[in-house]
Amino acid sequence: MKTFLVLHGINLNMFGKRDPKQYGTITLAEIDARLAALGKELGVGVETFQTNHEAAMVERIHQAFRDNVAGVVINAGAWTHYSYGIRDALAILTVPIAEVHMSNVHAREPFRHESVISEIVRGQIAGFGVDSYLLGLRAVVAAA
């Protein structure tokens, strides 16, 4: 069975508590459960990982390379806009990568309009809440 990795970045453990206007009230645990259910429906394994530590995120991406995951969905949170370390780690991967965001980052503050990882991912999905994650998973599964 192919395994896909979903990465949740900085502050995303606060889904359900943080800015419900932008992110809704769904929790990270609920998002992970929805992803697991979709993985089962699609016949693939889904692993999830969340950290607030940039080095831990880079290490998990390196581990994904060693584990030969079939694809990656990433919501890097604020790291999207400035982490060249995470960008360079993702660039090592040779599998489909989907960048996802719960909110429409292009309709928010100007600094959120920039993504340092968008050049190396297959595509970006933003603004659909939890469905951004689910669409991202469907996309990388289809591309793998």
C-alpha angles and dihedrals in degrees: 000000000000116000125215125196125219115198123199116194139204119336093000091115083074095066107133092034104045120082101326090193089067102028107024123224100288114122128225090248090055091049090051091049091052090049092050091050091050090048090054090049090051093044096243136113119249125201121186131200132182129184140162091206117089094206091053090053091051091048091050091051090051089051090051088057091050091046092051094230112192096230145343135229113195134187099180093180112205090350086073089077102048117005108113087168092063090041092053092047091051090049089064090065119092096195131091113283125194121198111211136184129185093215129047097261090189091063094051136069114334094246088062091059091074122079120184090193100050093088092062102040127087091236148331128240118190140166103028100100114222089352088070087067093044093048089047092053092048090050097052092043090053091047096047 
